[in-house]
Structures are given as C-alpha cells and as structure tokens.
Amino acid sequence: MTRPTGTARLHRALLAPRATRSNALPAGAWWLWALGLATAASRTTNPLLLGLLVGVAGYVVAARRTDAPWARSYGAFIKLGLFVVGVRLVFSVFLGSPIPGTHTVFTLPEAPLPDWAQGVRIGGRVTAEQLVFALYDGAKLATLLICVGAANSLANPARLLKSLPGALYEVGVAVVVAMTFAPNMVADVVRLRTARRLRGRATGGVGAVLQIGLPVLEGALERSVAVAASMDARGYGRTAQVPPAVRLTTNVLTLGGLLGVCAGTYGLLAVQGAVYGLPLLLAGLVAALAGLRLGGRRSVRTRYRPDRWGVRAWLVAGSGAVVAAAMIRAGSVDPAALRPGVVPLTAPVLPLWPAAAVLVGLLPAVVAPVPPPNSRTSKEQP
C-alpha cells in the first residue's frame, strides 16, 4: 500500500466535507465574505464587473445553500435589486439627470416650475447617456443588495446570535425577535399555502392573502417572542457587578469605536475618502473590540459549544477580503476601467486582473462544507 503524496494529502485536506453540526461555518465568516463582495461592488459601476460579482454570489449560494427558511430569501433580494434598477430608471426619466447628452431617445412634456426650483425639472428631453448612467448606478445598488441577500441565505441567524459578544446582551432578545420573525413567517406561509392547496382552496389572489396574512403574522411573532422568553428564562442577559470606571471606559471605547468604524467604512466606500478610510476603520475596530472585551465582564452567561474559526472559515472570510482589497487597489490604479464613462457613450471593457480577483470569491464553493441533501438546518441534523 503506497502512502499518499503531499499533493494528495493537500487535496484531501481541502476537499469540502459533508456539513455537520460541528464543522458548519460560523455565520460571521459568511457575512465577512458577503461584505467583501459588497465593498467591491461599491467601488465600481462597470456592469461587466457587477454582473461578475452577482454571478459569483449566486454560484456560491447555489452550491452551499440549504433548504432552511432563511435560505429562501435570496430570490427576494434579486427581485428587490431588479426593482431598484427599475425605480432608478423611472426617476431618471421623469425627474431628469445632470448628465449631459446628445443622443435623444424621446422627449416628455416638461412641467413648468417656479424660479426657486432651478436645477430641478419634471419631464423634458431624455437622452441615452442619462439612461445608461442611471442603469449603471442602479446596478451598483442592486449588486449591494444581492450580496447582502447571499449572506442572509447562507448564514444561520441562530448561530449568528450565538456569536454575539457578551457586552451586547441587552440587544440580544431584540435581535432574536427581529432575525427569527422573517424565517418563521416564510415557514408559516409555506405551511398554510400547502394546507389550502390540499383542501382545494385558492392559494393566490387578494382573498387568499387576506385570509392567511393575519395568521401568518401572528404565528411568526408568537414563535419569535417565545424564543426570546425562553432565553430570558435561562438567564440570558444576567449581569455581574463591575466598577463604575470600567463601565464608563467600556461605553466610551464602544461608542467611539463604532463611530470610527462607521466613518472608516464611509471613507472606503467614497472615492475621496479612500486615504483616511482604512486607518480610521482599523482604529475604530480596535477601540470597539477593546470596549466589547471590557463589557463582556458584565455578562456571566456561558456559551454552549461555541463556533470555532477553523481554516475553512478563515479562507471563506479571507476570499471576500481579497476581492474588496483588489477592487480598492484597482480603483486607485485604473479608475477609468472601474467607472466607464457615459459622455461620450462608449461600451464598457472588462478589466482582466480585477475580474480575476473577483473570481477569488468563488473559493467558498470549494472549501465550505457541503450541506447534506434534503437537510433541515433549522434542526441541524448531522
């Protein structure tokens, strides 16, 4: 019997195993991966790169999505993204656009406005340049929503709550109600529609929606509140006594760190703030983590079978970070490739190395544990 070579051992180690309760990826890894893709989408209006990001997110969701209630939200986010693109085009047509253009598509009757409303118009000439600009802008926002939808479809909300720092116990019950309401509502809708179909009743139309709407909302809210009440009964949120100085330091570090994270994130998303965005974001993260570390002393609860960040979780989170970093770098090296011009109207070109960096986001489809067929991750069957 021959011993496996180093390449064979590496291939076997990287081969995605079957997902179980013990090796399932932490929800934070999926969120970091999705936020990395969203950050990359915010840096470009190139429709080819945006379509590539949507394709990467969709492929990973299709490869690693389970049949849990929260996993069905990805389609809703795609529809929401298409709706956003449509609304952006409608606004551009009826409210005008500051983008100059020479290719007139059609002309609408223009409503007269008073002198104090200069710069605003309703109707008028609609050019191809302003439509293309609105399409690029709406596609960027739609891609952001689709990336967030990918995280909602892949991350278990219960495991995400399980990873909540102890300093944030006050919002834990509210988070439970908020994050379990939508999955419970989806499950109730499926159950009631199946029951109506078996009884020979209509499952579509206004009448059916009115008949099942109230029971669905009531049942989902009752189950979410029951989960929160069970957490309260088990001592979730019980606190310990800490000195006032430690409490004040915790509040200052946490609040200041979160403000720094918000300002740094805005700097990374904005083109002008890319220089100060990263240092401010890192400083805010350090301060916020220090505040959460100190605030965790107030919580005396223990964590049953905590999620462990293994190599696969770091690879998934790191792939999203690589995509975001590569797109930020490409924005400073070749900004014209990431933001194709519309005046004059030209066809967008796919930049090669940013596109290759986006393909790194496909790594979770290879290294993340494979969900078992017909799994019920809400029950977390091994």
Salt bridges, closest charged atoms under 4 A:
ASP67 OD2 - ARG376 NH1 2.12
GLU129 OE2 - HIS103 ND1 2.69
ASP137 OD2 - ARG88 NE 3.20
GLU170 OE2 - ARG298 NH2 3.56
ASP188 OD1 - ARG191 NH2 3.22
ASP188 OD1 - ARG223 NH2 2.82
ASP307 OD1 - ARG159 NH2 2.63
GLU380 OE1 - ARG21 NH1 2.91
GLU380 OE2 - ARG159 NH1 3.57
